[in-house]
Amino acid sequence: HGFLMTAEGRLIAHADEQLNRELKDYSRHPAFIAARDHGDGLQRYSIDGVARIADIRHTRLGWIAVAEQDEAESRAVVDRANRNALALLGLTAALVSLLSLAVARGFAAPIERVTRVAEQISRGDLDVEVEASARRDQIGELQRAMLGVRDTLRRFIDSQGRIASAVARGDFSQRAD
């Protein structure tokens, strides 16, 4: 709540209407003492064992304006904001992790397929199905290159087979294409 005091500590205005009618002496109030001893700014003090925090300002008219709140109430707002920030941070980290996993899988799956094709070709299996990719990135280039390697090896083996058959028939005029 807030209240206004004279420079001598007399209450001028208060949220409690009863206190406004009495214009009580607040010269012993911790807010007045803090304003007198420490000047303007945030001040901490206790009233009846309840910790309070107050923003105290001297006005141009020489009055003292006080906005005070229970410290626990003030900290509760900050604590709630911190919890919300941590929850948002956790949610963001989870979403970024899921997105990273999806992107990684988007790269890993095609690379794994090309690797399996390369292994089959290295074992001599030229009938392996090579996916002709429309991708415009390095993975697509790798898939198209693997298709080219398989087709080149097929042509080479076919031409070697034709040459071997021709030589077996005594025809030495065959050439590899």
Secondary structure, DSSP 8 states (H G I E B T S, - for coil): -EEEE-TTSBEEEESSHHHHHHT-B-TTSHHHHHHHHH-SEEEEEEETTEEEEEEEEE-TTS-EEEEEEEHHHHHHHHHHHHHHHHHHHHHHHHHHHHHHHHHHHHHHHHHHHHHHHHHHHHTT-TT---------SHHHHHHHHHHHHHHHHHHHHHHHHHHHHHHHTT-------
